[in-house]
Amino acid sequence: MTELQVFAKVLELINAAPRSGAAEITLHSPLSEVGLDSLRLLEIVFELEQFYGIEVDESALVEVLTVSDLVQMVVATQLSEVSND
């Protein structure tokens, strides 16, 4: 999976829920500005785990502040799990 593929999936999941504001979502968008609170972030991470067959370290979510942080965490987790197999 590439960062672009993960970004597309993250966008799909963010846009699946109603949110206020019509601002364009970019990799640099803060999660708080795209309508993601901590509960919605957990829901999205769960959906990403299911979709990609990975297990994210949820304690690391405190460091996820932007869309890019989320994308990079998913990619790094997938690469880590592949190298451990």
Order of alpha helices (4+ residues) and beta strands (2+ residues): alpha-alpha-alpha
